Amino acid sequence: MSLTKSVFGTFPCGKTADAYTLKNASGVTLVLTNYGCRILQLLTPDKSGKLGDVVLGHATLEEYLGSDFQGTFVGRYANRIGGATLTIDGVTYALDQNDGANTLHGGTKGYHQVLFDVKESNDGDEPSVTFTHVSPDGDENYPGTLTVEVQYSLTADNAVEITYRGKTDRKTVFNPTNHSFFNLKADGSKDVLSTLVTIHASEVTAVTDDLIPTGELLPVKGTPLDFTAAKPLGQDMFADDHLIQLCGGFDHNFCVDGEGMREIAVAYEPETGREMTVYSDMPGVQLYTFNGTSGLKNKDGSDMISHGALCLETQFYPDSVHHENFPFRYVTPEKPFESKTIYKFTVK
């Protein structure tokens, strides 16, 4: 069997969250839960063939409850919306202010706290699970009933494919992402400063101190944000740069070169030989280096550490709804949403 199901945990109300274990012929193992469509575990081989868990997370369901974004599917709108307001066709909607005066990752009760249904699951050489949820009109004050699907597939060549779909009865926004915290050392006690990262982006979005874009795009060439050639995260992690210093590391949206499905980023860890290549058809990717852990615990009960992981969150640019020059598309009844992001794992 390449797909098995078990109980992950029980909510105070008595409902249960399930765990789905997908495994391919190489032994690569992906464990998911329908609570927030989270990736709970991802076992990939290092250069010696030893499997290790490259995604941070927790041991119990209880630790994921609330505002924890470890491994989760983010929606209805990933990243930030400035001023926590959204205007569509002349109607303004006041959203949840859960990040200062702004909205972050959909709001306090975003999709990271939803217990999704399972639409279908497929066993076989490339197992998959498709989660679904009907987000009602007015959910976190977003307009339109939005039916979302998130399909995870584990391929025979060791890639995790995530397909996002959205259908609505009314014009609305949908900016999905996955918020997995990757550590290619497969050791939450070690930082990721030695991990070499390449991002195929010649520009980033300029932002204010609360990380809301100004609308300007800034070239990365000659700056600490230049990842057009591979470099260790630690090389410029503590550079004399205002935003890097303010964030305590990287928390930046990169404007990925090109369009359509393409390679957007590569992360390589020399210690283990693991390499993760990211492909997506989205225009942006947020590099976040886990700059503050807020007392969170690893799966073994140890404390998570600052810079103990990196996130590469594919997305529309933050606050795209307020910037006509940003690449963005609304979801309408006539034009449903579909997008794919792939995390492929190799060794060298």
N, C-alpha and C positions, 0 to 999 in steps of 0.2 A: 504493500500500500504506500503510495506517495502522498496521500492526504489523509490526515486523521484529525478527529475533533475531541476536545476534552473541556471540562469546566475550568475556567481561569479564576473566577471568584464570584462572590455573592454580594449584591448591593443590600443596604439596610432595608429596602422595601421587599426583599425576597427574590427579586429577579437575578438571573445569573448572566455573567459575561463569559463567553466561550473563547477557547483558544483553538486555532486551526494551524496544524503543523504541515508544511509543504516541504517535500524532500525530493531532490533529483538523483539521478544515477551516480553523480559525483560525490554525493553526500552533503552537498550544500543544503542548508536547512533554513527555512523562513517560517517564523512563528508569528501569527497575527491574532488580534482579538477584535471582536465586533464593537467593543467600547472605544469609540473614536477612530475605528479602522486603524488601530495602532500596529506598528511593527514592534513586537516584544523581543524578538531575538533573530539574529541573522548570522549563521555559522558559515564561514568561508575559510578555505585553506590558506596557510602561509607558504613560504618558499620551501619548507620541509614537508609540506602536505598535511600539517597539523591543523585541525579545524579550530577556529576561535570565533567568539561572538563579537562582531564589529559594530554593534549598536548598543549604546547605553540605554539604561532603563531601570525598572524596579522589580522587586520580587513579588509584590502583591498588588491586587486590584486597588486596595485602599490607598496606596501611595500614588496612584494615577488620578484619583478623584480631585476635582477642582480645577485649578488653573495650570496644571502641568501639561506641557506640550511635547513631552518625550515621545518620539516615534509616531505622533498622531497625524491624522488627516486634518487639515486646517480649512475652515470655511465659515461663513459664506464668502468672506473676503480676507485672504491672507495678507499679512503685514498690516500697514497702517492706512487709515483714512483720516486726513487732517480735519480738525474741528469737529469730528464725529458727526458730520452732516453729509448727506448725499442728495443730489438734485437730479431727478429724471423727468424730462418733458415738463419742466416748470414746477414740479412738485418736490418740495424739500422734506427729507426724512431725517429726524433727529435720532442718531444711533447711540449705542452705549459708549460712554466715556470710561474705558477701562485701562487707558494708558495716558494719564494726565488728562488733557482736553481732547484727546484723540481716541479713535477706535483701533484696537489691535486684534488681529486674528479672528475677526468675526464678532467679537464681543465676549462678555463674561460667560455667557452660556452658548458659546459657539459649538461647532461640530465635534470638537475634542471631548465634549461631555455627552455626546449622543450615543445611545445603544442602538447600533444599526441592525437592520435585518439582513439576512443572507439571501440574495436573489438566486444564486446558483453557485455550485462548486464542481470542479472537474478534476478527477484523478487522472493519472497517466504519466507520460514522460515529462510533460510540462504542466504541472498542477496549477490550478488557479482558484481564487475565491472572489466573488463579486458581492460587495456590500451595497445596500441601498437605504435611502431615507427620504421621506417626504417632509421637506421644511415648509411649514405653512406660511401663507401670506401674513406679514407682520412679525415673523420670527426675528427677534432682536431688532424689530422695527424695519427690516428690509422688506421691500414690496415684492409681491408675487409668490405664488406657491411654486417652490423649486424642488423637483425630484432629482436627487443626486445619486450617482453610482460611482463606486470606486472599485476597480478590478485590479487585483494583484496576481501576477503570473510569475512563476519561477521557471526560467527557461533551462533547456538542456546545457546551454553554454554559460551557466552561472550568472545570469542577469535577472534582476528584479524589475519587471515591467509594471508600471502603475498607469492605468488608464482612467481618466476622470471624464464623467459625462454629466450633463445637466439639462433638464427640460423644464420649461416654465409656462405658466398660463398668462404671464404679464411681464413686460420688460423689466429686467433686473440685472444685478451684478453677480458674477461668480468668478472668483480668483482663487482656485484651489492650489494647495501644495502639500507636500509631506515634510514633517519636521523631525526627521530622524537625526540623532546625534551620533555621528560616525567616529569611531576610534579604530584605525586600521592596525594598531598594535594589539587589539582585542584585550586591552587591559585598562580598566577604568582608573587605576592608580597612577597611570602615566599620562603626561600631557601630549599634545599633538604638535608641539613646536617644531619637531623634526620632519613632519609630513610635508612633502613637496606638493605644491598646488599650482596648477595651470588653469587659467580662466580665459576663454576666448572672447575677451571684451576689451574694446579700446576706449570705452567711456563708462563712467558711473553717474548716478543721479546725485546732484548737489542737494544737501539737506540742511535744515535748521538744526539747532541743538536737540530738539525733540524728535529728530529723524524724519521729519516731514519734508518731502522734496519741494524745492523752490521752482522747479520747472526747467532749470538749467542742467545741461549735461556737461560733465567735466572730463577732459582727456586724462587717461591714467599714465601715459608715457612720462617717465622721469619722476614718478611719484611713488610713495609706498604702496599704492594700490595697483601697481603694474604687475599683473600676474600673467602677462602674455607669453612669458617664458617661465618654466617651472622654477620655483624657489621655495625654500622652507618657510612655513608660516611664521616661525620665530624670527626670521630675518628682519621683518619690518613690523612685527607685532607691537613693539613698544616705541615706534618711531615718534619723532617730535612733530606730530600732526594733530591738530586740534580735535578732530572727530575721533581719531584712534585713541587719543588720551582720554577723551570724554567717555568713550564706550569701554575702555579697558581692553581693547583689542579690535578685531574686525566685526562690523555689523553693517555691511554696505550692500546696496543693490548694484549689481554689474549689468550693464546694457549689452547683452550678448550679440556679437557680430552675426550677420546673416539672418535668414528666415527659414521656417520649416523645421523638420526634424534634422538635428545636426548634433555633433559633439560640442558640448559647451564647456566642460571642465574635466580635469583629471586630478586625482589625489593619489600620491604614491608614498608609501612608508618604507624607507630603506631597511629598518630593523626587521621587518617581517616579510618584505617583498610583495606585500599586497598592494594592488593598484585598483582603484575604483574610477571608472570612466562614466561620466554623466552625459546622457543624450536627452534632448527635449525639443519640443516645438514652441515653447514659451519664449517671450522676448527677454526676460530677465532672470537673474539668479541672485539670491541673497547669500553671501558668505557670512556666517556667524560662527564665532570661535568660543562659544560658551563662556562668556566673560564674567558671569556671576552664577553661583550654583544654588543660592538660597537654602542651604542646609539639606539639599536632596541626597538620597542614599542610592548607591549602586545596588545591583542585584544580590551581591554578597553581603550587603549591610554596611559596607564601608562608605565614607563620605565621598561624594562626587567632588572633583577638584576643578578650579578655574582652568580653562583652556584644556580640559580633558576630552574635548570632542570638537568636531567641526560639522557645521550644517551647510548644505548646498541646496537651498530651497528654490525650485523653479517657480516662476510667477510672472504675472504682469507687474510692472513697476509699482512701487508703493504710491498710494494716492493718485492713481491714474485717472480716477473719476473727476479730478479737478484740473487736469492738464491735457488740453487737446492735442499737444504735440507728442504725447506718450502713446505708444502702440497699445490699443485696448479695444475690446469688443464687448458689447452688452449681449446678454442672452435674451432672446425674444421667442414667442411661440413659433415663429417662422424659422428661426435660426438657433437651434439647440447648440450646446457647447460640447466639445470633445477635445481632449488633449492627452498627450502621453509623455511620461518621463521614464527613463531607463537608467538604472544603476547597475553597471556590469563589472564583475569582479574577475581579475586575472592575477597572476603572479609573475614576477621577473627577478 
